[in-house]
């Protein structure tokens, strides 16, 4: 090391996260001094990937639960609408039957067959 007073000593601080460097034979023009940094080989990258996978799975679960709840609401609304429609048809049928009975009674009275 040069200790001359005119020379400054430069200290290089390590990167925020250490990176693994290895040879990449698939790089065009690669030779023995060619290196490439593979981010997926950093210490802790596997833990980060597991955390990301867990987060993604949790988001998918929430989305699935939300979709299931929406489907359940839609089924309940459809059942309510069906019940309302069936009640309306039944009421309509009862009304028609009542009106027919009234008409029959009126005809019978008109014919003098009923008092």
Phi, psi and omega in degrees: 000138180277124182253017180297142183294340180278345181263137178260141177272124180258127177254122178267120178279146180293157178298159181304320177232131179295148180235147178268134180246133177215167180288140176241095183290348182270357178287130179302134180074019182292142172220185188298336180268357180280130179227159177222142180267125179256108183296332183287353180256009178293146174300135181089350181295324180294318178296320178295322178294319178296318179297317179297319179296320179294319178297315179298317180297319179296319178296320179294321177298316179298318180295319179295317178297319179297317179295320179295318179296319179297317179297317180298319177297317181296320178296317179296317178297318179296319179296319178296317179296321178296315179297319178297316180295319179296320178295320179295318179295316180297315179298320179296318179295319177296320179296316179297318180296317178299314181295320177296319179296319177298316179296318178298317178297318179299317180295318180297319178294321180294326180276355180078016181270348180221142182264000000 
